[in-house]
Amino acid sequence: MSSTVSTAGEAGARSAFTAAGSPPVLRVEHLEVTYYTDLGRAKALDDVTFSLEAGQKLGMVGESGSGKSTMALAMMRMIKPPGRIEAGKVTVGTTELMGLSEEQMRKARLSEIAYIPQGAMNSLNPVIRIGAQMVDAIRSHLPNEPRRAIEERCTHALRSVDLDPGVFRMYAHELSGGMKQRVCIAIGILLQPKVIIADEPTSALDVVTQRQVMETIDRVQDEINAAVILIGHDMGLMAQFVDRVAVMYAGRLVEVSTVREMFTEPKHPYAQALISSLPNLENKGVFQGIPGLAPSLLRLPSGCAFHPRCGKMMDMCRTARPDTRMLSSGRTITCHLYNDEA
């Protein structure tokens, strides 16, 4: 499978409909988020544009602070002060989320777009039974739904994520970390949303449980045919479970390509550095890091934000901000190295 993902600039101007052959279920256009602090203005998302079809998975990777979670919260309209969504559109199906009232957006959450939060350990109310939390989520959207129908919907969601219906009567502290994560997934699919955002759903879980959680997301996605955005750092999981990979750096999408292209022939120097840092059997015991540190969003370098750490830096990288372009292969990249190829 492959998803349609385009970024700002030249690629953003191209129609996602013609590239994919069918309308995308999710379109994010020129999304910008800024945090206003005492130290200055930090742009956490900078002109992010992409689209995704139903039934497809996009992996979003990058170092901490690159803007991945900010993007997820912005799509859900959950950015809190001092953060502010400055510009952009997020369209799910035919619903443009940024133009909705607060009440309309509340109803769109879970029914149109769902968010599986990072750290299920802290996401569930410890003094309320799991079933009550699930019932509350449904009641807020379907106030006239009969109690029996609501409980059947909850039971079906729990079974969908391989949990016993008895979990409905349990408290969060009675569940393991993997079970809590699957409860969060079950809550996310209660109203069969068109888009599911999973923000590091396997963090703090052992490798066996990680795979179980990812297989659960896979199975649930197939059942409701949702588009999934998977945010994380684990490139191994990305390689196994997503269709396309989007690399973020300093609030921008710097490369978007199929998972095979990303792992066999990454184009952007930052994507190349990420892939090179992965351990492999050919060079056992040899680890290659990325020099330097990710820049502060309050003091971004001039030109290309990655140029102080880039081994392929040119003079223009210091002064000229690169545009995002679509290469002849269909992948998109934000780098001066590929201006001619684009």
C-alpha positions in Angstrom: 0.0 0.0 0.0 1.1 3.6 -0.5 -0.4 6.8 0.8 -0.5 10.2 -0.9 1.6 12.7 1.0 2.6 16.1 -0.3 4.3 19.0 1.4 4.3 22.8 1.1 5.7 24.8 -1.8 5.6 23.2 -5.2 4.5 19.8 -4.0 1.7 21.4 -1.9 0.3 23.1 -5.0 -0.2 19.7 -6.8 -3.5 18.0 -6.4 -3.6 15.1 -4.0 -6.5 13.7 -6.0 -4.5 13.2 -9.2 -1.6 11.7 -7.3 -3.6 9.1 -5.6 -6.6 8.5 -7.9 -9.1 8.9 -5.1 -9.9 11.7 -2.7 -7.8 11.7 0.5 -9.7 11.2 3.8 -7.3 13.6 5.5 -5.8 16.9 4.2 -3.5 19.1 6.2 -2.7 22.3 4.4 0.0 24.9 5.5 -0.4 24.2 9.2 1.5 26.6 11.4 1.8 26.6 15.2 3.7 29.2 17.3 4.5 29.3 21.0 4.8 32.8 22.5 7.2 32.7 25.5 9.0 35.2 27.7 12.2 34.4 25.7 10.5 35.0 22.3 8.5 33.4 19.6 9.0 29.7 18.7 7.5 28.3 15.6 6.9 24.7 16.4 5.1 23.9 13.1 6.2 25.6 9.9 3.9 25.3 6.8 3.2 21.6 7.1 1.1 20.1 4.3 0.3 16.5 3.6 -2.7 14.2 2.8 -3.6 10.6 3.5 -6.1 8.1 2.1 -8.4 5.8 4.0 -6.8 2.6 5.1 -3.2 3.9 4.9 -0.6 4.5 7.5 1.9 7.3 7.7 4.9 7.1 10.1 6.1 10.5 11.5 9.7 10.4 12.8 12.3 12.9 14.0 14.2 13.9 17.1 12.4 15.1 20.2 11.3 18.7 19.7 10.9 18.4 16.0 7.1 19.1 16.1 5.6 15.6 15.8 3.3 15.8 18.9 2.6 19.5 18.3 1.2 18.5 14.9 -1.0 15.8 16.4 -2.4 18.3 19.0 -2.9 21.0 16.4 -4.9 18.6 14.2 -7.1 17.9 17.2 -7.3 21.6 18.1 -5.8 20.9 21.5 -3.0 23.4 21.5 -3.1 25.4 24.7 -1.6 28.8 25.5 1.1 30.0 25.1 0.8 28.0 21.9 -1.4 29.2 19.1 -2.5 27.8 15.7 -1.5 30.6 13.4 -2.6 29.3 10.0 -3.7 26.3 8.1 -6.5 23.8 7.4 -7.2 20.3 8.6 -9.9 18.6 6.6 -11.3 15.1 7.5 -13.6 13.9 4.7 -15.6 17.0 3.9 -15.2 18.6 7.4 -12.7 21.4 7.8 -11.9 21.2 11.5 -10.3 24.7 11.9 -13.5 26.4 10.9 -15.7 24.5 13.5 -17.0 26.1 16.7 -15.7 24.7 20.0 -18.9 22.5 20.5 -18.7 21.2 16.9 -15.0 20.4 17.4 -15.8 18.5 20.6 -18.2 16.4 18.7 -15.7 15.8 15.8 -13.2 14.4 18.3 -13.7 10.6 18.4 -16.3 10.6 15.7 -14.2 12.1 12.9 -10.6 12.1 14.2 -9.3 10.3 17.3 -6.1 10.7 19.3 -4.4 7.9 21.1 -2.2 9.8 23.6 1.4 9.3 24.5 1.7 7.4 27.8 -1.5 5.4 28.4 -0.3 5.0 32.0 -1.4 8.6 32.7 -4.3 8.9 30.3 -7.0 6.9 32.1 -8.8 8.3 35.2 -7.6 6.1 38.1 -10.8 6.5 40.2 -13.3 5.7 37.5 -13.9 2.3 36.0 -12.9 1.7 32.4 -16.5 1.1 31.4 -17.6 4.4 32.8 -15.0 6.3 30.9 -16.0 4.5 27.7 -19.7 5.2 28.3 -19.0 8.9 29.0 -17.2 9.2 25.6 -20.2 7.7 23.8 -22.8 9.7 25.7 -21.1 13.0 24.9 -21.7 12.2 21.2 -24.8 10.1 21.3 -26.9 11.3 24.3 -30.0 9.5 23.2 -28.3 6.1 22.7 -29.9 3.3 24.8 -27.7 2.0 27.7 -27.7 -1.5 26.3 -26.5 -0.3 22.8 -23.7 1.7 24.5 -22.5 -1.3 26.5 -22.6 -3.5 23.4 -20.5 -0.9 21.5 -18.0 -0.8 24.4 -17.8 -4.6 24.6 -17.2 -4.8 20.8 -14.4 -2.2 21.0 -12.7 -4.1 23.9 -12.9 -7.4 21.9 -11.5 -5.6 18.9 -8.3 -4.9 20.8 -8.1 -8.4 22.3 -9.3 -7.5 25.7 -11.8 -9.5 27.8 -15.2 -7.7 28.2 -14.6 -8.0 32.0 -12.1 -5.1 31.6 -15.3 -2.9 31.3 -15.7 -3.2 35.1 -12.1 -2.8 36.1 -10.0 0.2 37.2 -6.8 1.4 35.4 -4.5 0.2 38.2 -5.8 -3.4 37.7 -4.4 -3.4 34.1 -0.9 -3.9 32.8 0.8 -1.3 30.6 -0.1 -3.1 27.4 -3.7 -3.5 28.5 -4.0 0.2 29.3 -2.7 1.1 25.9 -5.2 -1.2 24.2 -8.0 0.4 26.3 -6.9 3.8 24.9 -7.1 2.3 21.4 -10.6 0.9 22.2 -11.8 4.3 23.3 -10.3 5.8 20.2 -12.3 3.5 17.9 -15.7 3.7 19.8 -17.3 5.9 17.2 -15.3 4.6 14.2 -13.4 7.8 13.3 -12.0 8.3 9.8 -8.5 9.3 11.1 -6.6 7.9 14.1 -3.5 9.6 15.4 -1.3 7.4 17.6 1.3 9.4 19.5 4.1 7.0 20.4 1.7 4.2 21.4 4.5 1.8 22.3 6.6 4.0 24.6 7.5 2.4 28.0 6.3 -1.0 26.8 8.5 -4.1 26.4 9.2 -5.3 22.9 6.7 -8.2 22.9 3.9 -5.9 24.1 5.0 -3.3 21.5 4.4 -5.7 18.7 1.0 -6.8 20.2 -0.1 -3.1 20.4 1.0 -2.4 16.8 -0.8 -5.5 15.5 -3.9 -4.4 17.4 -3.7 -1.0 15.6 -3.2 -2.8 12.3 -6.3 -5.0 12.9 -8.5 -2.2 14.1 -7.5 0.0 11.2 -8.5 -2.8 8.8 -11.8 -3.2 10.6 -12.9 0.5 10.3 -10.8 1.4 7.3 -9.3 4.5 9.0 -6.2 6.4 8.0 -3.5 6.2 10.7 -0.7 8.6 11.6 1.9 6.8 13.8 4.2 9.1 15.7 7.4 7.6 17.1 11.1 7.2 17.3 11.4 3.4 16.7 12.4 3.1 13.1 12.2 -0.7 13.3 8.5 -0.5 14.1 8.0 2.0 11.3 9.7 -0.3 8.8 7.2 -3.1 9.7 3.9 -1.3 10.1 3.7 1.9 8.0 3.3 2.6 4.2 5.1 5.9 4.1 7.5 7.8 6.3 7.6 11.5 7.0 10.7 13.0 8.6 10.3 16.2 10.6 13.1 18.5 11.6 12.7 21.9 13.4 9.0 22.0 12.6 9.2 21.2 8.9 8.7 18.1 6.9 12.0 17.5 5.3 11.3 14.2 3.4 8.3 12.1 2.7 8.7 8.8 0.9 7.6 5.2 0.9 8.9 3.1 3.7 11.0 1.0 1.2 12.6 4.2 -0.3 13.3 5.6 3.1 15.2 2.6 4.4 17.0 1.8 1.1 17.7 5.2 -0.4 16.9 8.2 1.9 17.5 11.5 0.1 17.6 14.3 2.7 20.9 14.4 4.7 18.9 14.3 7.9 17.0 11.3 6.8 20.2 9.6 5.8 21.7 10.4 9.2 18.7 8.9 10.9 18.9 5.7 8.9 22.7 5.5 9.3 22.3 5.7 13.1 20.4 2.4 13.2 22.4 -0.6 14.3 22.8 -3.4 11.7 24.3 -6.8 11.5 27.0 -5.9 9.0 28.7 -3.4 11.5 28.0 -5.0 14.8 29.2 -2.9 17.7 29.6 0.2 15.5 27.2 3.0 16.3 27.0 6.2 14.3 25.3 9.2 15.8 24.2 12.5 14.3 26.7 15.3 15.2 25.5 18.3 17.1 22.1 18.9 18.7 18.7 19.8 17.3 18.4 23.6 17.3 16.2 25.6 19.7 13.1 26.8 18.0 13.7 30.2 19.6 17.0 30.6 17.8 16.8 28.7 14.5 19.9 28.9 12.2 19.5 31.1 9.1 18.8 29.3 5.8 18.3 25.6 6.2 17.8 24.7 9.9 19.9 21.5 9.5 23.0 23.1 7.9 25.1 23.3 11.1 24.9 19.5 11.4 24.9 18.6 7.7 27.8 16.8 6.1 26.7 18.0 2.6 26.2 21.7 3.4 26.7 24.2 0.6 27.2 27.9 0.8 23.6 28.6 -0.1 22.4 26.4 2.8 23.6 29.1 5.3 21.5 31.8 3.8 18.6 30.5 1.7 15.7 28.6 3.2 15.0 25.5 1.0 11.6 25.1 -0.6 9.8 21.7 -0.5 9.7 20.1 -3.9 8.4 16.9 -5.4 11.0 14.8 -7.2 10.4 12.9 -10.4 9.9 9.7 -8.3 7.0 11.3 -6.5 8.7 11.7 -3.1 8.9 15.1 -1.6 12.0 16.7 -0.1 13.1 20.0 1.5 16.7 20.4 0.5 18.9 22.5 -1.9 20.7 19.4 -3.1 17.7 18.3 -5.2 16.6 21.6 -6.8 17.7 20.4 -10.3 16.1 16.9 -10.0 12.8 18.4 -8.9 
